[in-house]
Amino acid sequence: MKGKVIKHSEMQPSYWRDGVKTVVWSADTNGAHNLMMWEQLIDVGYGAPIHWHPSEEHLTFYKGRAELYIDGEKQIVEGPATAIIPKRVKHGFKNIGPGELHVIIAMSESVFEAFYEHDPGVVWRAFEGDDGSKQRAVKLAEE
């Protein structure tokens, strides 16, 4: 059979950012070649700091309320709603409550790569954990 089925119930979450539980469904580390998908469950007050990617990203705010920043503009988004972020556009979001924020994310590359405003000159990339089941972002290289 060509293709692959990933059972979400067997995936291990990672906690590489405070207040954010991440489960990567598909990426280069489990057979994807042109797309990456994951979900995040985010506590009130937490989210993703301002950053950009070299590829397009879709943020589906499935449940909850977020303050979303895109290219310097701020707006309130209530789920379900999807934000389409063009490549190289700065963006970020945080959960403004009252409950947990559930975000489903798709990116047009199978490898996560991000450039954070608070950490200039550092490329962040996802990779497979030592146990073969987790993915988390780490500093890859300084420019």
C-alpha positions in Angstrom: 0.0 0.0 0.0 1.3 3.5 -0.8 0.7 6.1 1.8 0.6 5.9 5.5 -1.9 6.1 8.4 -0.9 8.0 11.5 -2.9 7.1 14.6 -3.2 10.3 16.7 -4.0 8.3 19.8 -0.5 6.8 19.6 1.3 10.1 19.2 3.3 11.6 22.0 2.8 15.3 22.9 5.7 17.7 23.4 5.9 20.8 25.5 8.7 22.8 23.9 7.0 26.1 24.8 5.5 27.0 28.2 1.7 26.6 28.3 1.5 24.8 24.9 1.0 21.1 24.3 1.9 20.2 20.8 1.3 17.0 18.9 2.8 16.8 15.4 0.6 14.6 13.2 2.6 14.6 10.0 6.1 15.9 9.1 9.3 14.8 7.4 10.1 12.6 10.4 7.2 10.3 9.8 7.0 10.2 6.0 5.5 13.5 4.9 7.2 15.3 2.0 5.3 18.5 1.1 3.1 19.3 4.1 3.3 19.4 7.9 0.3 19.3 10.3 0.0 19.5 14.0 -2.3 20.6 16.8 -1.7 22.7 19.8 -3.7 23.0 23.1 -2.8 26.3 24.7 -3.4 27.6 28.2 -4.8 31.1 28.8 -2.1 33.7 28.4 0.2 31.6 26.3 0.7 31.2 22.5 3.2 31.8 19.8 5.5 34.8 19.9 6.1 36.9 16.8 7.8 34.9 14.2 7.8 34.0 10.4 8.3 31.0 8.3 9.8 30.5 4.8 6.6 28.8 3.8 2.8 29.4 4.0 1.1 28.5 7.2 -2.6 28.0 8.0 -3.8 28.5 11.6 -7.2 27.0 12.3 -8.4 28.3 15.6 -10.7 25.3 16.2 -11.9 26.2 19.7 -11.3 29.2 22.0 -10.4 32.9 21.6 -7.1 34.3 20.4 -5.4 37.6 19.9 -3.8 37.2 16.5 -1.0 39.4 15.1 -0.4 39.4 11.4 2.1 41.8 9.8 1.8 44.3 12.7 -2.0 44.3 12.9 -3.9 42.8 15.8 -7.3 41.2 15.8 -9.4 38.9 18.0 -10.3 35.5 16.5 -12.9 33.1 17.8 -12.9 29.5 16.7 -13.7 28.0 14.4 -11.8 30.2 12.0 -8.7 29.9 9.8 -6.0 32.5 9.3 -3.8 32.0 6.1 -0.3 33.4 6.7 1.7 34.0 3.6 5.4 32.9 3.7 7.8 35.4 5.3 5.0 37.4 7.0 5.5 38.0 10.8 2.7 36.7 12.9 1.9 35.4 16.4 -1.0 34.7 18.7 -2.0 34.2 22.3 -4.9 32.6 24.1 -7.0 35.4 25.7 -9.5 32.9 27.3 -11.6 32.2 29.0 -10.7 28.5 28.4 -8.1 26.4 26.5 -7.3 27.4 22.9 -7.2 24.5 20.4 -5.3 25.3 17.2 -4.8 23.0 14.2 -1.9 24.1 12.0 -0.8 23.2 8.5 2.4 24.3 6.8 3.4 23.9 3.1 6.7 22.3 4.0 7.3 19.0 5.9 10.1 20.5 8.0 9.2 23.1 10.6 11.4 26.2 10.3 10.8 29.5 12.1 12.6 32.8 12.7 11.5 34.4 16.0 11.6 38.2 16.5 12.7 37.8 20.2 15.7 35.6 19.1 17.1 37.1 15.9 19.8 35.3 14.0 18.7 31.9 15.2 16.9 29.3 13.1 14.5 27.1 15.0 13.7 23.6 13.5 11.6 20.6 14.5 13.4 17.3 14.9 12.6 13.8 16.1 13.3 13.2 19.8 15.8 10.7 21.2 13.0 8.2 21.8 11.9 8.4 18.1 8.4 9.6 19.0 8.6 13.3 20.0 9.2 16.4 17.9 10.2 19.7 19.4 11.9 22.9 18.3 15.5 23.5 19.1 18.1 26.1 18.1 19.7 24.8 14.9 22.3 27.5 14.1 23.2 31.1 14.6 23.7 33.3 11.6 
